[in-house]
Amino acid sequence: MKESRSTELLGFDVESAHAGRAIFRLDVRPNHKQIHGVVHGGILAALADTTAAIAAYTAIPKGTEIATVELNINYLEPVSGGRIKAHARVLRAGRNFVVTECEIFNESGSLAAKALLTFGATAGHSLYK
């Protein structure tokens, strides 16, 4: 699996990734928080996107590239600190699209956010040129 500089910058750590599933963790730092003292929604969205993308990569043929084409996230409760975990799973892996869901849990195990993500997929040519 390729390392992502943005993942390193944000402090996301992979716990597991296999068979259409992935788990990432984030130890909340002060720079993850917005002005009201809770984790910024964009950080949670990036965590969901990263975790779901890795889950997707475990369910598609090697050499296939993906790119996020849709991300819908519902924030269910604020996250103020501690260690949070993101659990993603592939709902459907097709030839052109991969649909995933990701749940983010706060340190006490409560569901803090839930996301549904769709990735465009292609083999044989790069999506990023």
C-alpha angles and dihedrals in degrees: 000000000000118000117238120216091209091054089052092046092051093045099241114160125194116228098177141347125181144116097016095314136098137179123199130178133206126196102211114239128189091256090060091065130090125219094284093059099254130108111281114251090233090061090053091047091050090049091051092047093049095046093046092047092054090048088051093050090056090057102047133070117277111265094033114125125209135197129188110254098169136018122178116179131181116202107213102176136356121264113217103176149308126081118328126192132208120205117193132181136180114247096183132000112195133167095266105020139035118200118201141169128213130195122197119205128196122228093275091053098254118142106254101172140002125202136188114203134186122199126195111226133202136170126201099027136050124258089202105063 
